[in-house]
Amino acid sequence: NYLENPRVELEQHYFNAKNTNLLDLGLQPHYLSDSLLDSLLNYAIQYKQRVDKDHILPKVSWKR
């Protein structure tokens, strides 16, 4: 399934935004492990019938 991009910017553009300020201040990020991500995905798949799409699908239109 595909949702149309509601933003006015192109999906592919020249911006290559990077924000390293927190890293420059000493942030040491803790990335999620593959096993944790796999576990979360399996949990989401197991309970997908409980998802109420009306609560998570976007309702905002950025185009006028």
C-alpha positions in Angstrom: 0.0 0.0 0.0 1.2 3.5 -0.8 0.2 6.8 0.7 0.6 9.9 -1.4 3.0 12.4 0.0 0.9 15.3 1.5 3.9 17.7 1.5 4.6 20.3 -1.1 8.3 19.4 -1.4 9.3 16.8 -4.0 10.0 13.4 -2.5 13.4 13.4 -4.2 15.3 16.7 -3.8 18.8 18.0 -3.3 18.7 18.4 0.4 21.0 16.3 2.4 20.2 17.5 5.9 22.5 16.4 8.7 22.3 17.6 12.3 25.4 16.7 14.2 25.0 19.2 17.1 24.1 16.6 19.6 26.9 14.3 18.5 29.3 17.3 18.8 28.0 17.8 22.4 29.0 14.2 23.2 25.8 12.2 22.5 26.6 8.5 22.2 23.6 7.0 20.5 22.4 3.6 21.3 21.0 1.9 18.2 18.3 -0.7 18.2 19.6 -4.2 17.6 18.4 -6.3 14.7 17.0 -8.9 17.2 14.9 -6.2 18.9 13.6 -4.8 15.6 12.7 -8.3 14.5 10.9 -8.9 17.8 8.9 -5.7 17.4 8.0 -6.5 13.8 6.8 -9.9 14.8 4.7 -8.4 17.6 3.2 -5.9 15.2 2.4 -8.6 12.6 0.8 -10.8 15.3 -1.6 -8.1 16.4 -2.1 -6.3 13.1 -5.9 -7.0 13.2 -6.1 -4.7 16.3 -4.8 -1.6 14.3 -7.4 1.2 13.9 -6.1 2.9 10.7 -8.3 5.9 11.5 -6.0 6.7 14.4 -2.7 6.5 12.5 -3.4 7.5 8.9 -2.6 11.2 8.1 -5.4 13.7 8.0 -3.4 16.8 7.3 -3.3 18.3 3.8 -0.3 20.5 3.2 -1.5 21.6 -0.2 -4.0 24.4 -0.6 
